[in-house]
């Protein structure tokens, strides 16, 4: 089967993209609401971009044509967030945090998630093994869509001690212990499963 994207609607393109570009890492993003509560939501249009500067990108749409998603609204106002890389053990919480709550309502409070101190203004989800404190670096609106690419600069990185080792001044993360949760199409997620180790050619 072949699909000409100029003949498809945005929704049709979305369903094809999310079922073929897989698995996608999940950015579980915590931001501060205008009422000082915390919003938490997952996004899988997400990737690292560079290490100098240390940049990530996440693409976030709107709730509807005229209403930004809370994460986007909060990021544009506060210009900072905490991006978590959720483990497979957190799949239920990640899925629940995608619920539609009223503006300013907190998924963290709704799910009774434990938080830990992280930055002066933002906590991190205590059970998440990786958390990155980021500030908004740049923003690009994507064509005529309601999606924005939000470029995030990493300022501070937390890695749980039980998945990190340091040898000869180099930190290695145990990917099996991290067990990063991946996003597939529809209602499907992926777990790490079998991995391969191959030496890069010279």
QUINOR-V71856 format. One line per field, one symbol per residue. ss: DSSP state (A for helix, B for strand, O for the rest). burial: I if it has 9 or more other ideal C-beta (glycine too) atoms within 8 Angstrom, else O. A space follows every 50 residues. Layout:
ss=???
burial=???
This chain:
ss=OOOOAAAOOAAAAAAAAAAAOOOBBOBBBBBBOOOOOBBBBBBOOBBBBB BOOBBBBBBBOBBBOOBBOAAAAAAAAAOBBBBBOOBAAAAAAAAAOOOO OOOOOOAAAAOOOOBBOOOOOOOBBOOOOBBBBBBBBBBBBOOOOOOBBB BBBBBBBBBOAAABBBBOOBBBBOAAAAOBOBBOOOOOBBOOOOOOOOOO OO
burial=OOOOOOOIOOOIIOIIOIIOOIOIIIIIIIIIIOOOIIIIIIIIOIOOOO OOOOIIIIIIOIOOOOOOIIIIIIIIOIOIIIIIIIIIOIIOIIIIIOOO OOOIIIIIIIIOIOIOOIIOOIIIIOIIIIIIIIIIOOIOOOOOOOIIII IIIIOOOIIOOOIIOOOOOOOOIIIOOIIIIIIIOOOOIIOIOOOOOOOO OO
